[in-house]
Amino acid sequence: MLQERLLLTPKDILEKEFKIDTRGYRPQEVDKFLDEVISDYDEMISIIKELEREKKDLIDENIRLKQEVRNARTKLDVLRNAAPVEVSNADLLRRLSNLEKIIYGETGK
């Protein structure tokens, strides 16, 4: 994707030949400058690739977190819509009685 959008590669810059005129530039200065351009270009490409990886990781994490939020909202809706369980005194006494029977045994028989 990145290479499709860029006109030059570091290799293109390195292999570029300039015609020399009688009043042209000094080849050593041009070569030195092009070496710096190549170095920066390579660094820029590596930074872009690293940022693309980070972006992909963040997108994946964002998708995962959205799914977690969706699941949490669904569970919350289920809990909100569930009928509240009301416990009466009679229910508590019946449960207590059953627990006593389990712990102490049924001595009433």
C-alpha positions as CSV (number, residue, x, y, z in Angstrom):
1,M,0.0,0.0,0.0
2,L,2.7,2.4,1.0
3,Q,4.8,1.7,-2.1
4,E,1.8,2.3,-4.4
5,R,1.6,5.9,-3.1
6,L,5.3,6.8,-3.3
7,L,7.0,7.8,-6.5
8,L,10.5,6.9,-5.4
9,T,12.2,4.1,-3.5
10,P,15.5,4.5,-1.7
11,K,17.0,2.4,-4.6
12,D,15.6,4.8,-7.2
13,I,17.3,7.7,-5.3
14,L,20.6,5.8,-5.0
15,E,20.7,4.8,-8.7
16,K,19.7,8.2,-10.0
17,E,22.3,9.5,-12.5
18,F,22.7,13.2,-13.2
19,K,24.1,14.6,-16.4
20,I,27.2,16.7,-15.8
21,D,27.4,20.0,-17.4
22,T,30.5,22.3,-17.5
23,R,28.9,24.4,-14.9
24,G,27.1,21.6,-13.0
25,Y,27.0,20.6,-9.4
26,R,29.9,18.9,-7.6
27,P,29.2,15.1,-7.8
28,Q,30.5,14.5,-4.3
29,E,28.1,17.0,-2.8
30,V,25.1,15.6,-4.7
31,D,26.1,12.1,-3.7
32,K,26.4,13.1,0.0
33,F,23.0,14.9,-0.1
34,L,21.4,11.9,-1.8
35,D,22.8,9.6,0.8
36,E,21.1,11.7,3.5
37,V,17.9,11.7,1.6
38,I,18.0,7.9,1.2
39,S,18.7,7.5,4.9
40,D,15.7,9.7,5.8
41,Y,13.5,8.0,3.3
42,D,14.3,4.6,4.7
43,E,13.6,5.9,8.2
44,M,10.3,7.4,7.1
45,I,9.2,4.1,5.5
46,S,10.1,2.2,8.7
47,I,8.2,4.7,10.9
48,I,5.2,4.5,8.6
49,K,5.2,0.7,8.8
50,E,5.5,0.7,12.6
51,L,2.6,3.2,12.8
52,E,0.5,1.0,10.5
53,R,1.1,-2.0,12.8
54,E,0.2,0.1,15.9
55,K,-2.9,1.3,14.1
56,K,-4.0,-2.2,13.3
57,D,-3.4,-3.3,16.9
58,L,-5.4,-0.4,18.2
59,I,-8.3,-1.1,15.7
60,D,-8.3,-4.7,16.9
61,E,-8.3,-3.7,20.5
62,N,-11.1,-1.2,19.9
63,I,-13.2,-3.9,18.2
64,R,-12.6,-6.2,21.2
65,L,-13.5,-3.5,23.7
66,K,-16.7,-2.6,21.8
67,Q,-17.7,-6.2,21.9
68,E,-17.1,-6.3,25.7
69,V,-19.2,-3.2,26.1
70,R,-22.0,-4.7,24.0
71,N,-21.9,-7.9,26.1
72,A,-22.0,-5.9,29.3
73,R,-24.9,-3.8,28.2
74,T,-26.8,-6.9,27.2
75,K,-26.2,-8.5,30.6
76,L,-27.2,-5.3,32.3
77,D,-30.4,-5.1,30.3
78,V,-31.2,-8.7,31.3
79,L,-30.6,-7.9,35.0
80,R,-32.7,-4.8,34.8
81,N,-35.6,-6.6,33.1
82,A,-35.5,-9.6,35.4
83,A,-38.3,-9.7,37.9
84,P,-36.9,-8.9,41.4
85,V,-36.9,-11.8,43.7
86,E,-38.9,-11.0,46.7
87,V,-38.2,-13.0,49.9
88,S,-41.0,-13.0,52.4
89,N,-40.6,-13.9,56.1
90,A,-42.4,-17.2,55.5
91,D,-39.8,-18.1,52.9
92,L,-37.0,-17.2,55.3
93,L,-38.5,-19.3,58.1
94,R,-39.0,-22.3,55.7
95,R,-35.4,-22.1,54.5
96,L,-34.2,-21.8,58.1
97,S,-36.2,-24.8,59.1
98,N,-34.9,-26.8,56.2
99,L,-31.3,-25.9,57.2
100,E,-31.9,-26.9,60.8
101,K,-33.3,-30.3,59.6
102,I,-30.1,-30.8,57.5
103,I,-27.8,-29.8,60.3
104,Y,-29.5,-31.3,63.3
105,G,-31.3,-34.1,61.6
106,E,-35.0,-34.7,61.6
107,T,-35.7,-35.5,65.3
108,G,-39.4,-34.9,64.9
109,K,-40.1,-38.4,63.7
